[in-house]
Structures are given as structure tokens and as C-alpha cells.
Amino acid sequence: MDAFRYQLLSQRREVQGYSRRDMVIKLHDLGLEVAENTLSKWEAGDTAPDADKLGALAKVLGCAIEDFFSPETKREASHGE
């Protein structure tokens, strides 16, 4: 089961007022090279970002890494299931 909340990427990006291009530039400024089409695939749920990219995404989007995962996943992880 894919627990990554891909919808959060576009929701938070739009709340911040960023275009996909803006996101790519902000991620680049943090040292993360991401193409616009890759970001689009993440937002559509076609693929998910690697774990090493989540910190930069969270920083740019103003959220916590944990926010990218469903509440069920967080609860299961806290119970060691």
C-alpha cells in the first residue's frame, strides 16, 4: 500500500502560491535537482520522491516530513506494526 500523500504536494504548493517552476527553483536553491516533469509525476501519484528528498520538499512547502504520510501509517509506525 502506497501511504505517500501525493495530493499534499500540489495542495501545499498552491497554498504557498508557487508554480511548479517556482518549486523547482526553490528546491534547486536547497541543492536538490528536480525536473518539472518529475514534480508533476509526484503530484499525480505516478511516482513518489525518494526519502532523501522529503526534507527539502517539507522545508519549501512549510510542513513536516510526517505530513506526507497518512495518519494510519504514522499510527502503525508508532506501534511498531
C-alpha positions in Angstrom: 0.0 0.0 0.0 1.4 3.4 -1.0 1.0 5.6 2.0 2.6 8.7 0.5 0.1 11.5 0.4 0.9 12.8 -3.1 -2.1 15.2 -3.0 -0.4 17.2 -0.3 2.4 18.2 -2.7 0.1 20.2 -5.1 -2.2 21.4 -2.3 0.7 22.9 -0.3 2.4 24.2 -3.4 -0.8 26.0 -4.4 -1.4 27.4 -0.8 2.2 28.8 -1.0 1.4 30.4 -4.3 4.1 28.5 -6.2 4.0 27.3 -9.7 5.8 24.0 -10.5 8.6 26.1 -11.9 8.8 28.1 -8.6 9.1 24.8 -6.7 11.9 23.5 -8.9 13.8 26.8 -8.4 13.3 26.7 -4.6 14.4 23.0 -4.4 17.4 23.9 -6.6 18.3 26.6 -4.1 18.4 23.9 -1.4 20.7 21.7 -3.5 18.0 19.4 -4.8 17.8 18.9 -8.6 14.3 18.1 -9.6 12.8 18.4 -13.1 9.3 19.9 -13.5 8.0 16.7 -15.1 9.3 14.8 -12.0 7.4 17.1 -9.7 4.3 16.6 -11.9 4.6 12.8 -11.6 4.9 13.1 -7.8 1.8 15.3 -7.6 -0.1 12.9 -9.8 0.9 9.9 -7.7 2.6 8.3 -10.7 5.8 8.1 -8.7 6.9 9.1 -5.2 10.0 11.1 -4.2 12.9 9.3 -2.7 13.3 9.6 1.1 16.3 11.8 0.8 14.2 14.5 -1.0 11.4 14.7 1.6 13.3 17.1 3.9 13.7 19.7 1.2 10.1 19.3 0.0 8.8 19.8 3.5 11.0 22.9 4.0 9.8 24.5 0.8 6.2 23.6 1.4 6.2 24.6 5.1 5.2 21.3 6.5 6.8 18.3 8.4 8.0 15.2 6.6 5.5 13.2 8.6 2.7 15.2 6.9 3.5 13.4 3.6 2.2 10.1 5.1 -1.3 9.0 6.0 -2.4 9.0 9.7 -2.7 5.2 9.5 0.9 4.9 8.6 2.0 7.2 11.4 -0.1 5.3 13.9 1.2 1.9 12.7 4.8 3.1 12.9 4.4 4.4 16.4 3.0 1.0 17.5 5.7 -1.0 15.7 3.2 -2.8 13.4 
